[in-house]
Amino acid sequence: MTANTARPAAAAGTTALGDLTVNRLGFGAMRVCGADIWGEPRDRVVTRQVLRRAYELGHTFFDTADSYGPHVSETLIAEALYPYPKDLVIGTKGGLVRPSPKEWVACGRPDHLRRALDGSLKRLKLERIDLYQLHAPDPYVAFAESMTTLADMQRAGKIRHIGISNVTVKQLNEARSIAPIVSVQNQYNIENRADEDVLLACEQAGIAFIPWYPLGAGKALRAASVKRIAARLRVTPAQVALAWLLARSPVMLPIPGTASLRHLAENAAAAEIRLLEADVAELS
């Protein structure tokens, strides 16, 4: 058995998050919670198996947030994987609150961000977060104020690297004027490329681009071109969509997530797919 067969998610190579190196197909730990990303999963035993198996398959970057559950995803990661393998990098986020299952409300106040970070440290059983990301700009708080708070907590030793999420190029530039930024997490997939300019800015700066919702709403997976390529390669349309993301940019770090062991294996195998240049051009 080859190394890539044992850990298929490693087949896409690596990328940098500051001074950290991770395999370029990560794992999104949002869907390990209950329905609507709210509350406990149906089966905590199976969920812990999924998290452990994700690492075994070669996902060395896990993305989570305090708002997933809330707090459930972070707690489960610690239950499943602590003490953590040396090559596992955990990124979490703060700056969104969940008043109810259907609500995601930005909160970038300094006092909230400080409490959120301390809560994540406790749940994840860490003294320092490898990658801490502002989940979303708060329209009622100056963006610079939120970013300065993260920079202060980084200087205090609680954050190793800072990332930002759901931002514009202007906000990325502003954030970089306050602190080193190693990642941007915006929505991006084969169906939705509205943030192409942000991806380009990340490429130019050598910053990892973490596309959330990497499979989109499913419309693109039903497209004739995606189906044709999937049939030729004898893979699934979802695997083609993930392979396209990996081929799209060297800074791309997709984080497909699932609570299913079967889907987990399917997603990890996407890193082994090599699209032809003609395929990439057709899908682009």
C-alpha positions as CSV (number, residue, x, y, z in Angstrom):
1,M,0.0,0.0,0.0
2,T,1.5,3.4,-1.0
3,A,1.6,6.4,1.3
4,N,-1.1,8.1,-0.8
5,T,-3.4,5.1,-0.7
6,A,-3.1,5.0,3.1
7,R,-3.6,8.7,3.4
8,P,-5.3,9.8,0.2
9,A,-5.9,13.4,1.3
10,A,-2.2,13.9,1.2
11,A,-2.0,13.3,-2.5
12,A,-2.7,16.9,-3.4
13,G,0.5,18.1,-1.8
14,T,0.9,20.7,0.9
15,T,0.5,24.4,1.5
16,A,1.6,26.8,4.2
17,L,-0.2,28.5,7.0
18,G,2.5,30.8,8.1
19,D,5.3,28.6,9.4
20,L,3.0,25.6,9.5
21,T,2.7,23.0,6.7
22,V,-0.6,21.1,6.1
23,N,-1.9,18.8,3.4
24,R,-3.8,20.8,0.9
25,L,-7.2,19.0,1.4
26,G,-8.4,19.8,4.9
27,F,-11.4,18.8,6.9
28,G,-14.3,21.1,7.8
29,A,-15.7,20.1,11.2
30,M,-19.0,22.1,10.9
31,R,-21.3,19.2,10.1
32,V,-20.3,17.0,13.0
33,C,-22.9,18.9,15.0
34,G,-26.6,18.3,15.0
35,A,-29.1,19.5,12.4
36,D,-28.7,23.1,11.4
37,I,-25.2,23.0,12.9
38,W,-27.0,23.2,16.3
39,G,-26.7,20.9,19.3
40,E,-25.2,17.5,19.7
41,P,-24.8,15.0,16.9
42,R,-27.1,12.0,16.7
43,D,-24.4,9.6,17.6
44,R,-21.3,11.0,19.4
45,V,-19.4,7.6,19.0
46,V,-19.8,7.7,15.2
47,T,-18.9,11.4,15.1
48,R,-15.7,10.8,17.0
49,Q,-14.9,7.9,14.6
50,V,-15.3,10.3,11.7
51,L,-13.0,12.9,13.3
52,R,-10.3,10.3,14.0
53,R,-10.7,8.8,10.5
54,A,-10.4,12.2,8.9
55,Y,-6.9,12.5,10.3
56,E,-6.0,8.9,9.4
57,L,-7.0,9.6,5.8
58,G,-4.5,12.5,5.6
59,H,-6.4,15.6,6.6
60,T,-3.9,17.5,8.7
61,F,-5.8,20.7,8.8
62,F,-9.2,20.8,10.7
63,D,-11.4,23.9,10.5
64,T,-13.9,24.6,13.2
65,A,-15.5,27.5,15.0
66,D,-17.0,28.3,18.4
67,S,-20.4,28.9,16.7
68,Y,-20.6,25.4,15.4
69,G,-23.0,23.8,17.9
70,P,-22.4,26.3,19.5
71,H,-19.2,24.9,21.1
72,V,-20.0,21.3,20.1
73,S,-17.6,20.9,17.2
74,E,-14.6,22.1,19.2
75,T,-15.5,19.9,22.1
76,L,-15.8,16.8,19.9
77,I,-12.5,17.4,18.2
78,A,-10.8,17.4,21.6
79,E,-12.7,14.3,22.7
80,A,-11.7,12.5,19.5
81,L,-8.1,13.6,19.0
82,Y,-6.5,15.0,22.2
83,P,-3.6,14.7,22.8
84,Y,-3.2,15.9,19.2
85,P,-0.9,14.4,16.6
86,K,2.1,16.6,16.0
87,D,1.2,17.3,12.4
88,L,-2.4,18.2,13.0
89,V,-3.2,21.9,12.7
90,I,-6.5,23.1,14.2
91,G,-8.0,26.4,13.0
92,T,-11.0,27.8,14.7
93,K,-13.0,31.0,14.4
94,G,-14.7,33.6,16.6
95,G,-16.9,36.5,15.8
96,L,-20.3,34.9,15.1
97,V,-23.0,34.2,17.8
98,R,-26.0,31.9,17.6
99,P,-29.1,33.2,19.3
100,S,-31.0,30.4,17.7
101,P,-30.5,27.5,15.2
102,K,-31.3,29.7,12.2
103,E,-29.4,32.8,13.3
104,W,-25.7,33.6,12.6
105,V,-25.0,37.1,14.0
106,A,-21.6,38.9,13.6
107,C,-20.1,40.1,16.9
108,G,-16.7,41.6,16.5
109,R,-16.5,43.5,19.8
110,P,-13.2,43.2,21.5
111,D,-14.7,41.9,24.8
112,H,-16.6,39.2,22.9
113,L,-13.6,38.1,20.8
114,R,-11.4,37.8,24.0
115,R,-14.1,35.6,25.7
116,A,-14.5,33.6,22.5
117,L,-10.8,32.9,22.2
118,D,-10.5,31.9,25.8
119,G,-13.5,29.5,25.4
120,S,-12.0,27.9,22.3
121,L,-8.7,27.4,24.1
122,K,-10.5,25.7,27.0
123,R,-12.7,23.4,24.8
124,L,-9.8,22.4,22.5
125,K,-7.5,21.9,25.5
126,L,-4.8,24.2,24.0
127,E,-2.6,27.0,25.3
128,R,-2.4,28.6,21.9
129,I,-4.6,28.3,18.8
130,D,-2.6,27.5,15.6
131,L,-4.9,29.5,13.4
132,Y,-7.6,31.8,14.8
133,Q,-9.9,33.5,12.3
134,L,-12.3,36.4,12.5
135,H,-15.4,34.6,11.4
136,A,-17.0,37.7,9.8
137,P,-16.7,41.5,9.9
138,D,-19.2,43.1,12.2
139,P,-21.0,46.0,10.5
140,Y,-21.4,47.7,13.9
141,V,-17.8,47.5,15.0
142,A,-14.8,49.0,13.1
143,F,-13.0,46.2,11.3
144,A,-9.7,47.6,12.5
145,E,-10.9,47.4,16.1
146,S,-11.7,43.7,15.8
147,M,-8.4,43.0,14.0
148,T,-6.4,44.9,16.6
149,T,-7.9,42.8,19.3
150,L,-6.7,39.6,17.5
151,A,-3.3,41.1,17.1
152,D,-3.2,41.9,20.8
153,M,-4.1,38.3,21.6
154,Q,-1.4,37.1,19.3
155,R,1.2,39.2,21.1
156,A,-0.1,37.7,24.3
157,G,0.8,34.2,23.1
158,K,-2.8,32.9,22.7
159,I,-2.8,32.9,18.9
160,R,0.0,31.5,16.6
161,H,-1.4,32.8,13.3
162,I,-4.3,35.0,12.3
163,G,-6.8,34.4,9.5
164,I,-9.9,36.2,8.3
165,S,-13.2,35.1,6.8
166,N,-16.0,36.5,4.6
167,V,-13.9,39.6,3.6
168,T,-13.3,41.8,0.6
169,V,-10.0,42.7,-0.9
170,K,-10.1,46.1,0.9
171,Q,-10.7,44.4,4.2
172,L,-7.8,41.9,3.5
173,N,-5.5,44.8,2.8
174,E,-6.6,46.6,6.0
175,A,-6.1,43.5,8.1
176,R,-2.6,43.0,6.7
177,S,-1.8,46.5,7.7
178,I,-2.6,45.5,11.3
179,A,-1.2,42.0,11.6
180,P,0.3,39.2,9.4
181,I,-2.6,37.3,7.8
182,V,-1.9,33.7,6.8
183,S,-5.4,32.7,5.5
184,V,-8.7,33.9,4.1
185,Q,-11.8,31.8,4.2
186,N,-14.5,32.9,1.8
187,Q,-17.3,31.1,0.0
188,Y,-16.0,29.8,-3.3
189,N,-16.8,26.8,-5.5
190,I,-17.3,25.7,-9.0
191,E,-20.8,27.3,-9.0
192,N,-20.0,30.5,-7.1
193,R,-16.8,32.5,-7.9
194,A,-17.9,35.9,-6.8
195,D,-14.8,36.3,-4.7
196,E,-12.4,35.6,-7.6
197,D,-10.7,39.0,-6.8
198,V,-10.0,37.9,-3.2
199,L,-8.5,34.6,-4.4
200,L,-6.2,36.5,-6.8
201,A,-5.1,38.8,-4.0
202,C,-4.3,35.7,-1.8
203,E,-2.3,34.2,-4.7
204,Q,-0.3,37.4,-5.1
205,A,0.4,37.6,-1.4
206,G,1.1,33.9,-0.9
207,I,-1.9,33.6,1.6
208,A,-3.9,30.4,1.9
209,F,-7.4,30.6,0.5
210,I,-9.9,28.3,2.3
211,P,-13.1,28.0,0.3
212,W,-16.1,27.3,2.5
213,Y,-19.1,25.6,0.9
214,P,-16.7,23.9,-1.5
215,L,-19.4,21.8,-3.2
216,G,-21.9,24.6,-3.4
217,A,-25.7,24.0,-3.6
218,G,-25.3,21.0,-6.0
219,K,-26.4,22.7,-9.2
220,A,-22.9,22.6,-10.6
221,L,-22.6,18.9,-9.8
222,R,-25.5,18.2,-12.2
223,A,-23.8,20.1,-15.0
224,A,-23.1,18.1,-18.2
225,S,-19.4,18.9,-18.1
226,V,-19.0,17.8,-14.6
227,K,-20.9,14.6,-15.2
228,R,-18.9,13.9,-18.4
229,I,-15.6,14.3,-16.6
230,A,-16.8,12.2,-13.7
231,A,-17.9,9.4,-15.9
232,R,-14.6,9.4,-17.8
233,L,-12.6,9.2,-14.6
234,R,-15.0,6.9,-12.9
235,V,-15.4,9.2,-10.0
236,T,-18.3,11.2,-8.5
237,P,-19.3,14.7,-9.5
238,A,-18.4,15.9,-6.0
239,Q,-14.9,14.5,-6.4
240,V,-14.6,16.4,-9.7
241,A,-15.7,19.6,-8.0
242,L,-13.0,19.2,-5.3
243,A,-10.3,18.2,-7.8
244,W,-11.2,21.4,-9.8
245,L,-10.7,23.5,-6.7
246,L,-7.3,21.9,-6.0
247,A,-6.3,22.5,-9.6
248,R,-7.6,26.1,-9.7
249,S,-4.9,27.6,-7.5
250,P,-1.8,26.5,-5.5
251,V,-3.0,28.5,-2.5
252,M,-6.4,26.7,-2.4
253,L,-7.1,24.7,0.8
254,P,-10.6,23.1,0.5
255,I,-12.2,21.9,3.6
256,P,-15.1,19.5,2.7
257,G,-17.0,18.4,5.7
258,T,-19.3,15.5,6.6
259,A,-20.6,13.4,9.4
260,S,-20.5,10.2,7.2
261,L,-17.6,7.8,7.1
262,R,-18.5,6.9,3.5
263,H,-18.6,10.5,2.3
264,L,-15.4,11.2,4.2
265,A,-13.6,8.5,2.2
266,E,-15.1,9.8,-1.0
267,N,-13.9,13.4,-0.3
268,A,-10.4,12.4,0.7
269,A,-10.0,10.4,-2.5
270,A,-10.6,13.6,-4.5
271,A,-7.0,14.6,-3.7
272,E,-5.8,11.8,-5.9
273,I,-7.7,12.9,-9.0
274,R,-5.7,14.6,-11.8
275,L,-7.8,16.6,-14.2
276,L,-6.6,17.2,-17.7
277,E,-5.8,20.8,-18.7
278,A,-8.8,20.6,-21.1
279,D,-11.0,19.5,-18.2
280,V,-9.9,22.4,-16.0
281,A,-10.4,24.8,-18.9
282,E,-13.9,23.5,-19.6
283,L,-14.9,23.7,-16.0
284,S,-13.5,27.2,-15.6
